[in-house]
Amino acid sequence: MYSRDQRTPDKASRSVDWLRTLRNQDGLVLSPQVLNEAFSVSGLKFRDVASSEVAEWIRHLQPYCTAPLDSRTVGLALDLHQEHRLAWWDCPIVASAIMAGCVYLLSEDMQHQQLIRTVRVINPFRVAPSDILNSN
């Protein structure tokens, strides 16, 4: 969302940097839940942008939507909700990341550096991609 929002230029720039870096390193993995929420939030946040334009942006991201979102994902999300007391709508995203084998999950809403099973939460506005990806 922030990569499209020029009202917050610092966050837009950082978002674009993360997206480009991950795409260029074949490390960009999106959950269907993220795309669903992006479309929904776009309607609220960008009222002056036509839904067809938002849909085109979502379609551009579809090739990276490789994380699962099925009944097994929901089951894991339920477990994560009990174990970590995360906000429910974050649970399917975290579950998808775990099931996709992701090492990191970018989120400004969850606790930075929190380890949830095998996935570490990274706030993309606190660190640059090079700070995380070059340290491995």
Residue pairs with C-beta under 8 A, 6 or more apart in sequence:
1 15
1 38
1 41
1 42
1 45
2 8
2 11
2 12
2 14
2 15
3 12
3 15
3 16
3 19
4 12
4 42
4 46
4 57
5 11
5 12
5 45
5 46
6 12
10 125
11 125
14 124
14 125
14 128
15 124
17 128
17 129
18 106
18 124
18 129
19 28
21 27
21 129
21 130
21 133
22 28
22 129
23 64
25 133
27 133
28 64
29 64
29 66
29 67
29 97
29 100
29 102
30 61
30 64
30 65
30 66
30 67
31 65
31 67
31 69
31 92
31 93
31 96
31 97
31 100
32 65
32 67
32 69
32 96
33 69
33 89
33 92
33 93
33 96
34 65
34 93
35 58
35 61
35 62
35 65
37 89
38 57
38 58
38 61
39 54
39 55
39 58
42 49
42 51
42 54
42 57
43 51
43 54
46 54
66 100
67 96
67 97
67 99
67 100
67 102
68 96
68 99
68 100
69 92
69 96
72 99
73 92
73 95
73 96
73 99
74 92
74 95
76 95
76 98
76 99
77 88
77 91
77 92
77 94
77 95
78 91
80 86
80 91
80 94
80 95
80 116
80 117
81 88
81 91
84 116
86 94
86 110
86 116
87 109
90 107
90 109
90 110
93 105
93 107
94 105
94 110
94 116
94 119
97 105
97 119
98 116
98 117
98 118
98 119
102 119
103 118
103 119
103 120
104 119
104 120
104 121
104 122
104 132
105 116
105 119
105 120
105 121
105 122
106 121
106 122
106 123
106 124
107 121
107 122
107 123
107 124
108 123
108 124
108 125
110 121
110 123
111 121
112 121
112 122
112 123
112 126
113 120
113 121
113 122
114 120
114 121
115 121
122 132
